[in-house]
Amino acid sequence: MSSVVAPKSPHVTPIPVRRALRMLGEHVSTWRKLNRLTAAQVAERADISRDTLRAIEQGKGTVSTENLLRVLRIIGIMDEVVKAADPYETDVGRLRMDEVLPKRVRT
């Protein structure tokens, strides 16, 4: 008995995610330029390739989170970006900060 494996559906990036990637890339590029850093300098200091930096600045969703954070650190905004993701910096997070969080969320 042979089993037929259905082909994987192509990976489709949702439009809001594509937009955010593009905007983040533009912001990274602008920060780099405001800091008067060349692409080569940022890539070298972040220990990544120029192609990886280009992918970040062009908003391609192909780079690792670590590489993105390496670049954000070099251009001086890593701490602010990480803080922006802090749930306790939001109204919802502050309202629920006294709640005990479950170890896992199950459906």
N, CA, C and O atoms as CSV, one atom per row, in Angstrom:
chain,resi,resn,atom,element,x,y,z
A,1,MET,N,N,0.842,-1.173,0.000
A,1,MET,CA,C,0.000,0.000,0.000
A,1,MET,C,C,0.892,1.243,0.000
A,1,MET,O,O,1.703,1.429,0.907
A,2,SER,N,N,0.744,2.067,-0.989
A,2,SER,CA,C,1.553,3.278,-1.053
A,2,SER,C,C,0.716,4.476,-0.648
A,2,SER,O,O,-0.488,4.540,-0.897
A,3,SER,N,N,1.374,5.399,-0.031
A,3,SER,CA,C,0.653,6.604,0.362
A,3,SER,C,C,1.088,7.750,-0.544
A,3,SER,O,O,2.253,7.857,-0.929
A,4,VAL,N,N,0.153,8.574,-0.861
A,4,VAL,CA,C,0.418,9.719,-1.710
A,4,VAL,C,C,0.540,10.937,-0.806
A,4,VAL,O,O,-0.346,11.221,0.000
A,5,VAL,N,N,1.634,11.640,-0.950
A,5,VAL,CA,C,1.860,12.836,-0.154
A,5,VAL,C,C,1.425,14.036,-0.980
A,5,VAL,O,O,1.892,14.247,-2.099
A,6,ALA,N,N,0.532,14.805,-0.408
A,6,ALA,CA,C,0.063,16.001,-1.107
A,6,ALA,C,C,1.193,17.018,-1.160
A,6,ALA,O,O,1.943,17.163,-0.195
A,7,PRO,N,N,1.320,17.720,-2.271
A,7,PRO,CA,C,2.375,18.734,-2.348
A,7,PRO,C,C,2.107,19.848,-1.343
A,7,PRO,O,O,0.960,20.211,-1.080
A,8,LYS,N,N,3.181,20.375,-0.793
A,8,LYS,CA,C,3.057,21.483,0.152
A,8,LYS,C,C,2.517,22.708,-0.570
A,8,LYS,O,O,2.903,23.001,-1.701
A,9,SER,N,N,1.627,23.409,0.096
A,9,SER,CA,C,1.150,24.647,-0.504
A,9,SER,C,C,2.265,25.678,-0.403
A,9,SER,O,O,3.034,25.673,0.558
A,10,PRO,N,N,2.351,26.547,-1.374
A,10,PRO,CA,C,3.421,27.540,-1.348
A,10,PRO,C,C,3.257,28.467,-0.142
A,10,PRO,O,O,2.141,28.805,0.253
A,11,HIS,N,N,4.377,28.864,0.426
A,11,HIS,CA,C,4.388,29.778,1.563
A,11,HIS,C,C,3.976,31.157,1.072
A,11,HIS,O,O,4.639,31.746,0.219
A,12,VAL,N,N,2.888,31.660,1.611
A,12,VAL,CA,C,2.397,32.975,1.209
A,12,VAL,C,C,2.494,33.910,2.412
A,12,VAL,O,O,1.917,33.643,3.466
A,13,THR,N,N,3.215,34.984,2.245
A,13,THR,CA,C,3.356,35.962,3.316
A,13,THR,C,C,2.144,36.892,3.288
A,13,THR,O,O,1.852,37.499,2.257
A,14,PRO,N,N,1.444,37.006,4.404
A,14,PRO,CA,C,0.278,37.910,4.446
A,14,PRO,C,C,0.682,39.354,4.135
A,14,PRO,O,O,1.785,39.787,4.470
A,15,ILE,N,N,-0.205,40.072,3.504
A,15,ILE,CA,C,0.072,41.452,3.085
A,15,ILE,C,C,0.521,42.334,4.249
A,15,ILE,O,O,1.492,43.073,4.091
A,16,PRO,N,N,-0.146,42.293,5.424
A,16,PRO,CA,C,0.336,43.148,6.520
A,16,PRO,C,C,1.763,42.806,6.958
A,16,PRO,O,O,2.514,43.691,7.369
A,17,VAL,N,N,2.133,41.538,6.871
A,17,VAL,CA,C,3.493,41.130,7.232
A,17,VAL,C,C,4.472,41.639,6.190
A,17,VAL,O,O,5.544,42.134,6.540
A,18,ARG,N,N,4.124,41.525,4.921
A,18,ARG,CA,C,4.992,42.052,3.858
A,18,ARG,C,C,5.203,43.554,4.026
A,18,ARG,O,O,6.312,44.062,3.867
A,19,ARG,N,N,4.120,44.249,4.348
A,19,ARG,CA,C,4.185,45.702,4.536
A,19,ARG,C,C,5.106,46.031,5.721
A,19,ARG,O,O,5.941,46.930,5.627
A,20,ALA,N,N,4.952,45.301,6.830
A,20,ALA,CA,C,5.782,45.544,8.014
A,20,ALA,C,C,7.249,45.246,7.725
A,20,ALA,O,O,8.130,45.983,8.170
A,21,LEU,N,N,7.519,44.172,6.983
A,21,LEU,CA,C,8.900,43.849,6.610
A,21,LEU,C,C,9.512,44.971,5.788
A,21,LEU,O,O,10.654,45.369,6.015
A,22,ARG,N,N,8.744,45.476,4.832
A,22,ARG,CA,C,9.226,46.558,3.977
A,22,ARG,C,C,9.486,47.823,4.797
A,22,ARG,O,O,10.510,48.483,4.624
A,23,MET,N,N,8.548,48.155,5.692
A,23,MET,CA,C,8.711,49.358,6.511
A,23,MET,C,C,9.895,49.216,7.464
A,23,MET,O,O,10.670,50.158,7.634
A,24,LEU,N,N,10.041,48.050,8.085
A,24,LEU,CA,C,11.166,47.825,8.989
A,24,LEU,C,C,12.480,47.932,8.219
A,24,LEU,O,O,13.437,48.531,8.710
A,25,GLY,N,N,12.533,47.368,7.039
A,25,GLY,CA,C,13.726,47.461,6.213
A,25,GLY,C,C,14.075,48.907,5.874
A,25,GLY,O,O,15.240,49.303,5.924
A,26,GLU,N,N,13.057,49.687,5.528
A,26,GLU,CA,C,13.288,51.103,5.233
A,26,GLU,C,C,13.804,51.833,6.469
A,26,GLU,O,O,14.694,52.678,6.370
A,27,HIS,N,N,13.244,51.505,7.633
A,27,HIS,CA,C,13.687,52.144,8.878
A,27,HIS,C,C,15.141,51.784,9.186
A,27,HIS,O,O,15.930,52.646,9.574
A,28,VAL,N,N,15.488,50.514,9.011
A,28,VAL,CA,C,16.867,50.076,9.257
A,28,VAL,C,C,17.816,50.829,8.328
A,28,VAL,O,O,18.858,51.318,8.764
A,29,SER,N,N,17.461,50.921,7.068
A,29,SER,CA,C,18.294,51.631,6.097
A,29,SER,C,C,18.456,53.102,6.486
A,29,SER,O,O,19.558,53.647,6.421
A,30,THR,N,N,17.367,53.736,6.885
A,30,THR,CA,C,17.418,55.146,7.276
A,30,THR,C,C,18.270,55.329,8.530
A,30,THR,O,O,19.083,56.251,8.591
A,31,TRP,N,N,18.097,54.461,9.535
A,31,TRP,CA,C,18.923,54.542,10.749
A,31,TRP,C,C,20.403,54.377,10.409
A,31,TRP,O,O,21.252,55.094,10.939
A,32,ARG,N,N,20.705,53.433,9.528
A,32,ARG,CA,C,22.094,53.221,9.122
A,32,ARG,C,C,22.674,54.498,8.530
A,32,ARG,O,O,23.791,54.901,8.857
A,33,LYS,N,N,21.904,55.121,7.661
A,33,LYS,CA,C,22.368,56.345,7.008
A,33,LYS,C,C,22.459,57.510,7.991
A,33,LYS,O,O,23.390,58.312,7.912
A,34,LEU,N,N,21.498,57.613,8.919
A,34,LEU,CA,C,21.555,58.661,9.938
A,34,LEU,C,C,22.798,58.515,10.803
A,34,LEU,O,O,23.362,59.509,11.261
A,35,ASN,N,N,23.223,57.281,11.027
A,35,ASN,CA,C,24.437,57.011,11.798
A,35,ASN,C,C,25.699,57.114,10.944
A,35,ASN,O,O,26.803,56.845,11.417
A,36,ARG,N,N,25.522,57.511,9.667
A,36,ARG,CA,C,26.639,57.670,8.733
A,36,ARG,C,C,27.464,56.390,8.599
A,36,ARG,O,O,28.693,56.427,8.543
A,37,LEU,N,N,26.753,55.251,8.547
A,37,LEU,CA,C,27.408,53.959,8.397
A,37,LEU,C,C,27.137,53.408,7.008
A,37,LEU,O,O,26.011,53.478,6.514
A,38,THR,N,N,28.161,52.866,6.383
A,38,THR,CA,C,27.966,52.217,5.094
A,38,THR,C,C,27.391,50.827,5.328
A,38,THR,O,O,27.464,50.290,6.433
A,39,ALA,N,N,26.824,50.259,4.285
A,39,ALA,CA,C,26.315,48.892,4.383
A,39,ALA,C,C,27.447,47.937,4.741
A,39,ALA,O,O,27.256,47.003,5.520
A,40,ALA,N,N,28.610,48.169,4.179
A,40,ALA,CA,C,29.757,47.307,4.466
A,40,ALA,C,C,30.150,47.393,5.938
A,40,ALA,O,O,30.478,46.378,6.551
A,41,GLN,N,N,30.120,48.597,6.508
A,41,GLN,CA,C,30.471,48.752,7.922
A,41,GLN,C,C,29.485,48.014,8.822
A,41,GLN,O,O,29.891,47.309,9.745
A,42,VAL,N,N,28.188,48.176,8.554
A,42,VAL,CA,C,27.173,47.513,9.382
A,42,VAL,C,C,27.291,46.005,9.253
A,42,VAL,O,O,27.258,45.288,10.253
A,43,ALA,N,N,27.427,45.525,8.038
A,43,ALA,CA,C,27.546,44.077,7.820
A,43,ALA,C,C,28.760,43.523,8.564
A,43,ALA,O,O,28.671,42.481,9.214
A,44,GLU,N,N,29.885,44.214,8.470
A,44,GLU,CA,C,31.095,43.742,9.138
A,44,GLU,C,C,30.927,43.753,10.655
A,44,GLU,O,O,31.275,42.782,11.327
A,45,ARG,N,N,30.393,44.851,11.197
A,45,ARG,CA,C,30.231,44.976,12.650
A,45,ARG,C,C,29.197,43.991,13.197
A,45,ARG,O,O,29.309,43.524,14.331
A,46,ALA,N,N,28.196,43.683,12.381
A,46,ALA,CA,C,27.159,42.729,12.803
A,46,ALA,C,C,27.564,41.294,12.524
A,46,ALA,O,O,26.864,40.357,12.909
A,47,ASP,N,N,28.689,41.123,11.857
A,47,ASP,CA,C,29.200,39.799,11.489
A,47,ASP,C,C,28.208,39.034,10.614
A,47,ASP,O,O,27.928,37.856,10.832
A,48,ILE,N,N,27.689,39.755,9.616
A,48,ILE,CA,C,26.778,39.163,8.630
A,48,ILE,C,C,27.271,39.553,7.242
A,48,ILE,O,O,28.151,40.403,7.104
A,49,SER,N,N,26.706,38.934,6.224
A,49,SER,CA,C,27.103,39.287,4.858
A,49,SER,C,C,26.361,40.541,4.393
A,49,SER,O,O,25.323,40.902,4.946
A,50,ARG,N,N,26.898,41.183,3.391
A,50,ARG,CA,C,26.208,42.341,2.811
A,50,ARG,C,C,24.885,41.907,2.213
A,50,ARG,O,O,23.915,42.665,2.245
A,51,ASP,N,N,24.827,40.684,1.661
A,51,ASP,CA,C,23.564,40.178,1.109
A,51,ASP,C,C,22.499,40.049,2.195
A,51,ASP,O,O,21.326,40.331,1.950
A,52,THR,N,N,22.901,39.625,3.389
A,52,THR,CA,C,21.939,39.517,4.494
A,52,THR,C,C,21.439,40.897,4.897
A,52,THR,O,O,20.244,41.085,5.122
A,53,LEU,N,N,22.349,41.861,4.988
A,53,LEU,CA,C,21.929,43.228,5.307
A,53,LEU,C,C,21.006,43.761,4.222
A,53,LEU,O,O,19.999,44.403,4.519
A,54,ARG,N,N,21.344,43.500,2.975
A,54,ARG,CA,C,20.488,43.937,1.861
A,54,ARG,C,C,19.090,43.335,1.989
A,54,ARG,O,O,18.092,44.020,1.762
A,55,ALA,N,N,19.018,42.055,2.353
A,55,ALA,CA,C,17.715,41.389,2.516
A,55,ALA,C,C,16.908,42.059,3.623
A,55,ALA,O,O,15.696,42.229,3.494
A,56,ILE,N,N,17.576,42.439,4.708
A,56,ILE,CA,C,16.881,43.134,5.797
A,56,ILE,C,C,16.364,44.477,5.308
A,56,ILE,O,O,15.194,44.806,5.504
A,57,GLU,N,N,17.233,45.250,4.675
A,57,GLU,CA,C,16.856,46.596,4.235
A,57,GLU,C,C,15.816,46.576,3.123
A,57,GLU,O,O,15.074,47.544,2.955
A,58,GLN,N,N,15.754,45.498,2.370
A,58,GLN,CA,C,14.747,45.393,1.310
A,58,GLN,C,C,13.462,44.751,1.807
A,58,GLN,O,O,12.506,44.614,1.043
A,59,GLY,N,N,13.422,44.356,3.070
A,59,GLY,CA,C,12.205,43.794,3.639
A,59,GLY,C,C,11.912,42.379,3.202
A,59,GLY,O,O,10.757,41.955,3.172
A,60,LYS,N,N,12.961,41.644,2.862
A,60,LYS,CA,C,12.752,40.235,2.511
A,60,LYS,C,C,12.672,39.443,3.811
A,60,LYS,O,O,13.508,39.623,4.697
A,61,GLY,N,N,11.707,38.593,3.930
A,61,GLY,CA,C,11.507,37.845,5.161
A,61,GLY,C,C,12.329,36.583,5.235
A,61,GLY,O,O,11.830,35.534,5.642
A,62,THR,N,N,13.594,36.675,4.844
A,62,THR,CA,C,14.406,35.472,4.746
A,62,THR,C,C,15.536,35.410,5.757
A,62,THR,O,O,16.266,34.420,5.779
A,63,VAL,N,N,15.710,36.414,6.587
A,63,VAL,CA,C,16.841,36.439,7.512
A,63,VAL,C,C,16.430,35.950,8.893
A,63,VAL,O,O,15.254,35.989,9.253
A,64,SER,N,N,17.410,35.491,9.657
A,64,SER,CA,C,17.116,35.011,11.004
A,64,SER,C,C,16.874,36.190,11.947
A,64,SER,O,O,17.314,37.311,11.694
A,65,THR,N,N,16.180,35.912,13.011
A,65,THR,CA,C,15.923,36.926,14.026
A,65,THR,C,C,17.239,37.404,14.626
A,65,THR,O,O,17.405,38.591,14.905
A,66,GLU,N,N,18.171,36.477,14.824
A,66,GLU,CA,C,19.465,36.866,15.387
A,66,GLU,C,C,20.179,37.858,14.492
A,66,GLU,O,O,20.733,38.842,14.982
A,67,ASN,N,N,20.178,37.622,13.193
A,67,ASN,CA,C,20.842,38.550,12.283
A,67,ASN,C,C,20.169,39.915,12.291
A,67,ASN,O,O,20.842,40.944,12.241
A,68,LEU,N,N,18.852,39.924,12.353
A,68,LEU,CA,C,18.140,41.201,12.436
A,68,LEU,C,C,18.547,41.937,13.711
A,68,LEU,O,O,18.834,43.133,13.670
A,69,LEU,N,N,18.573,41.236,14.836
A,69,LEU,CA,C,18.945,41.872,16.096
A,69,LEU,C,C,20.400,42.340,16.084
A,69,LEU,O,O,20.716,43.366,16.686
A,70,ARG,N,N,21.277,41.617,15.419
A,70,ARG,CA,C,22.670,42.060,15.302
A,70,ARG,C,C,22.732,43.422,14.607
A,70,ARG,O,O,23.459,44.315,15.041
A,71,VAL,N,N,21.967,43.571,13.532
A,71,VAL,CA,C,21.949,44.842,12.798
A,71,VAL,C,C,21.315,45.935,13.652
A,71,VAL,O,O,21.832,47.051,13.708
A,72,LEU,N,N,20.203,45.629,14.316
A,72,LEU,CA,C,19.548,46.634,15.162
A,72,LEU,C,C,20.482,47.108,16.267
A,72,LEU,O,O,20.454,48.281,16.640
A,73,ARG,N,N,21.310,46.207,16.792
A,73,ARG,CA,C,22.273,46.588,17.825
A,73,ARG,C,C,23.311,47.553,17.260
A,73,ARG,O,O,23.656,48.544,17.903
A,74,ILE,N,N,23.806,47.266,16.062
A,74,ILE,CA,C,24.835,48.115,15.451
A,74,ILE,C,C,24.295,49.511,15.152
A,74,ILE,O,O,25.012,50.497,15.321
A,75,ILE,N,N,23.042,49.607,14.711
A,75,ILE,CA,C,22.492,50.937,14.390
A,75,ILE,C,C,21.886,51.626,15.608
A,75,ILE,O,O,21.381,52.745,15.508
A,76,GLY,N,N,21.938,50.950,16.768
A,76,GLY,CA,C,21.581,51.605,18.025
A,76,GLY,C,C,20.121,51.570,18.430
A,76,GLY,O,O,19.704,52.374,19.263
A,77,ILE,N,N,19.323,50.658,17.867
A,77,ILE,CA,C,17.893,50.643,18.226
A,77,ILE,C,C,17.411,49.298,18.748
A,77,ILE,O,O,16.210,49.111,18.939
A,78,MET,N,N,18.315,48.363,18.982
A,78,MET,CA,C,17.881,47.033,19.423
A,78,MET,C,C,17.080,47.101,20.726
A,78,MET,O,O,16.012,46.497,20.823
A,79,ASP,N,N,17.579,47.823,21.720
A,79,ASP,CA,C,16.885,47.877,23.001
A,79,ASP,C,C,15.484,48.468,22.863
A,79,ASP,O,O,14.542,47.992,23.497
A,80,GLU,N,N,15.348,49.497,22.043
A,80,GLU,CA,C,14.035,50.120,21.851
A,80,GLU,C,C,13.065,49.175,21.143
A,80,GLU,O,O,11.882,49.130,21.479
A,81,VAL,N,N,13.567,48.420,20.167
A,81,VAL,CA,C,12.707,47.486,19.447
A,81,VAL,C,C,12.255,46.361,20.372
A,81,VAL,O,O,11.086,45.977,20.362
A,82,VAL,N,N,13.180,45.834,21.171
A,82,VAL,CA,C,12.823,44.772,22.114
A,82,VAL,C,C,11.835,45.308,23.144
A,82,VAL,O,O,10.873,44.622,23.491
A,83,LYS,N,N,12.061,46.522,23.635
A,83,LYS,CA,C,11.145,47.115,24.614
A,83,LYS,C,C,9.755,47.330,24.009
A,83,LYS,O,O,8.746,47.195,24.702
A,84,ALA,N,N,9.706,47.662,22.727
A,84,ALA,CA,C,8.414,47.870,22.069
A,84,ALA,C,C,7.580,46.597,22.058
A,84,ALA,O,O,6.354,46.660,21.967
A,85,ALA,N,N,8.232,45.448,22.148
A,85,ALA,CA,C,7.502,44.177,22.163
A,85,ALA,C,C,7.119,43.748,23.575
A,85,ALA,O,O,6.477,42.712,23.747
A,86,ASP,N,N,7.501,44.521,24.583
A,86,ASP,CA,C,7.196,44.187,25.971
A,86,ASP,C,C,5.691,44.325,26.208
A,86,ASP,O,O,5.145,45.423,26.097
A,87,PRO,N,N,5.018,43.219,26.534
A,87,PRO,CA,C,3.569,43.295,26.722
A,87,PRO,C,C,3.163,44.194,27.881
A,87,PRO,O,O,2.062,44.743,27.882
A,88,TYR,N,N,4.039,44.349,28.862
A,88,TYR,CA,C,3.693,45.179,30.016
A,88,TYR,C,C,3.869,46.664,29.749
A,88,TYR,O,O,3.624,47.485,30.634
A,89,GLU,N,N,4.287,47.017,28.555
A,89,GLU,CA,C,4.352,48.408,28.126
A,89,GLU,C,C,3.064,48.820,27.401
A,89,GLU,O,O,2.943,49.954,26.938
A,90,THR,N,N,2.106,47.893,27.307
A,90,THR,CA,C,0.833,48.185,26.623
A,90,THR,C,C,-0.284,48.303,27.646
A,90,THR,O,O,-0.146,47.853,28.783
A,91,ASP,N,N,-1.395,48.911,27.236
A,91,ASP,CA,C,-2.548,49.027,28.126
A,91,ASP,C,C,-3.048,47.658,28.563
A,91,ASP,O,O,-3.329,47.447,29.743
A,92,VAL,N,N,-3.162,46.726,27.619
A,92,VAL,CA,C,-3.644,45.382,27.940
A,92,VAL,C,C,-2.698,44.705,28.925
A,92,VAL,O,O,-3.143,44.098,29.898
A,93,GLY,N,N,-1.408,44.807,28.677
A,93,GLY,CA,C,-0.427,44.190,29.562
A,93,GLY,C,C,-0.476,44.770,30.963
A,93,GLY,O,O,-0.388,44.035,31.947
A,94,ARG,N,N,-0.615,46.090,31.058
A,94,ARG,CA,C,-0.689,46.720,32.386
A,94,ARG,C,C,-1.960,46.318,33.118
A,94,ARG,O,O,-1.946,46.127,34.334
A,95,LEU,N,N,-3.067,46.186,32.377
A,95,LEU,CA,C,-4.325,45.769,33.013
A,95,LEU,C,C,-4.230,44.347,33.562
A,95,LEU,O,O,-4.847,44.029,34.579
A,96,ARG,N,N,-3.466,43.503,32.897
A,96,ARG,CA,C,-3.403,42.094,33.275
A,96,ARG,C,C,-2.107,41.706,33.979
A,96,ARG,O,O,-1.842,40.517,34.162
A,97,MET,N,N,-1.305,42.672,34.371
A,97,MET,CA,C,0.009,42.355,34.914
A,97,MET,C,C,-0.042,41.583,36.226
A,97,MET,O,O,0.924,40.903,36.571
A,98,ASP,N,N,-1.136,41.669,36.959
A,98,ASP,CA,C,-1.227,40.941,38.226
A,98,ASP,C,C,-1.736,39.522,38.050
A,98,ASP,O,O,-1.745,38.744,39.003
A,99,GLU,N,N,-2.162,39.176,36.836
A,99,GLU,CA,C,-2.649,37.824,36.586
A,99,GLU,C,C,-1.478,36.844,36.548
A,99,GLU,O,O,-0.377,37.187,36.116
A,100,VAL,N,N,-1.732,35.641,37.001
A,100,VAL,CA,C,-0.737,34.594,36.894
A,100,VAL,C,C,-0.868,33.986,35.507
A,100,VAL,O,O,-1.933,33.497,35.131
A,101,LEU,N,N,0.219,34.021,34.753
A,101,LEU,CA,C,0.188,33.499,33.393
A,101,LEU,C,C,0.249,31.975,33.418
A,101,LEU,O,O,0.981,31.387,34.214
A,102,PRO,N,N,-0.526,31.343,32.539
A,102,PRO,CA,C,-0.453,29.883,32.477
A,102,PRO,C,C,0.902,29.454,31.920
A,102,PRO,O,O,1.526,30.183,31.149
A,103,LYS,N,N,1.349,28.258,32.319
A,103,LYS,CA,C,2.612,27.741,31.777
A,103,LYS,C,C,2.462,27.451,30.287
A,103,LYS,O,O,3.407,27.625,29.517
A,104,ARG,N,N,1.277,27.009,29.886
A,104,ARG,CA,C,0.986,26.744,28.473
A,104,ARG,C,C,-0.431,27.221,28.188
A,104,ARG,O,O,-1.285,27.245,29.073
A,105,VAL,N,N,-0.658,27.592,26.961
A,105,VAL,CA,C,-1.999,27.943,26.506
A,105,VAL,C,C,-2.444,26.826,25.584
A,105,VAL,O,O,-1.792,26.526,24.584
A,106,ARG,N,N,-3.553,26.222,25.933
A,106,ARG,CA,C,-4.073,25.108,25.126
A,106,ARG,C,C,-5.403,25.488,24.493
A,106,ARG,O,O,-6.160,26.298,25.027
A,107,THR,N,N,-5.664,24.888,23.354
A,107,THR,CA,C,-6.949,25.158,22.699
A,107,THR,C,C,-7.938,24.071,22.980
A,107,THR,O,O,-9.074,24.133,22.509
